[in-house]
Structures are given as structure tokens and as C-alpha cells.
Amino acid sequence: MALGGCIQQSAEPSSDTNLTARDRKLLTNPPYAKASIPEPYLRHIVDYHRKEGPGTIVVDPDARFLYYVLEKGKAIRYGVTVGEEALVFTGVAKVGRKEEWPSWTPTADTKKRIAGLPSYVAPGPHNPMGARGLYLYSGTRDTLYRIHGTNQPEYIGSAVSSGCIRMVNEDVIDLFNRVKVGTTVVVLKLTEGDSPYNPRVALGGIDRPN
């Protein structure tokens, strides 16, 4: 199974240097099983062939990748969970707000789709928002879409969320520390992905059920 081809990429090991004392405390014994994430969805530094400028976030829902664009034709590539087809946000937005260990208030539409959800979940590793939240805005309007952590790392590489972009908590902390409010976020349309290497082809491309 050829996973790399001619694409230049190098693993970017997770480091706890980005973690606060609170992060270390909450992530030491999280209330979810440790997931075995396929290697392509681990954090890598890769060649980046698109034209977005350094500091831009680009999400390719087809490949389940999020890119943070660097200088000199490079990017940090993270594996993500994306929304089911009818729930995927596409277009250009800005990071309008950043929050550490956010709370979660499900929208009315989400509560209609998923029975039994609470009206509010306090911050913590049990929270579906995970360790960090980047809130996407269009102008001054909150789109209600987020890039955030997760309490279900086993779904990285799948399309099962309610439209938001989920990352493992260590990765979203890393991204959170790199971006500023006002950062441009580009979410490509489904079937129009532009990742030069799509791991879902090599891994079978089968979405896991919600």
C-alpha cells in the first residue's frame, strides 16, 4: 500500500510543551479510550502546493485534512473529523473567537437530530468541544461552525460530526497556539478537495457510523 508517493512529508511529533498545567491535569486520564489513529492522519509537515498565504487554515473535507500554511511551500497537516455531507460548511470564514476548554450548548437543530442531548455541557475532557475552540465567523456573524477538540478521537479521518471540524486535543492545542483572531479559514467544497495525497484512497475510504 503506497502511502507516500513523491509527496515530501515528515512526522511532527506531539509535544507537551504547548500544554498548560490545566491541560496536563485534564488530559492525564481522559474519560475516553486512547485511539489508534492511522499514520496518515497524524500531524505532519508536508509540501503545500496551493496558493493560500502563510497563516491561513485550509480544510479539505474529502481527504479529512486540515492544513496550517507555513512559509516556503510547506504546511502543517492535521487529520480531522468532518461533518456528514449535508452538514458540511464550505467557503471562507475568519476565526472570530478563540476559547480554551470551551463549554458546549447544542443548537436547536442538533438537538432535533440527536435525541437525548443535554442543553449545556461544562468544560472538560468529557465535553465534545475538547480542549480548544476556534469559532468561525463570516464578517460579524457567527456561522455556528467551529474547529475544536474532541472526546471521540477514534473518529479522526471520518465524516460523522454535526458540521464542525474536530481534531485530537493535542493537535487543536497546537493549532490554537499558532493562529490569531482574524485568521482566514478556507473550507473546500466536497468532491472538490485538493490534497495531493488523499489517505482515504489507500485506507479504503469507508466512513465509520456515528
C-alpha positions, 0 to 999 in steps of 0.5 A: 500500500503506497502511502507516500508517493513523491509527496515530501512529508515528515512526522511532527511529533506531539509535544507537551510543551504547548500544554498548560498545567490545566491541560496536563491535569485534564488530559492525564486520564481522559474519560475516553479510550486512547485511539489508534489513529492511522499514520496518515492522519497524524500531524505532519509537515508536508509540501503545500502546493496551493496558493493560500498565504502563510497563516491561513487554515485550509480544510479539505473535507474529502481527504479529512485534512486540515492544513496550517500554511507555513512559509516556503511551500510547506504546511502543517497537516492535521487529520480531522473529523468532518461533518456528514455531507449535508452538514458540511460548511464550505467557503471562507470564514475568519476565526472570530473567537478563540476559547480554551476548554470551551463549554458546549450548548447544542443548537436547536437543530442538533438537538432535533437530530440527536435525541437525548442531548443535554442543553449545556455541557461544562468544560472538560475532557468529557465535553465534545468541544475538547480542549480548544475552540476556534469559532468561525465567523463570516464578517460579524456573524457567527456561522455556528461552525467551529474547529475544536477538540474532541472526546471521540478521537477514534473518529479522526479521518471520518465524516460523522460530526454535526458540521464542525471540524474536530481534531485530537486535543493535542493537535487543536492545542497546537493549532490554537497556539499558532493562529490569531483572531482574524485568521482566514479559514478556507473550507473546500467544497466536497468532491472538490478537495485538493490534497495531493495525497488523499489517505482515504484512497489507500485506507479504503475510504469507508466512513465509520457510523456515528 
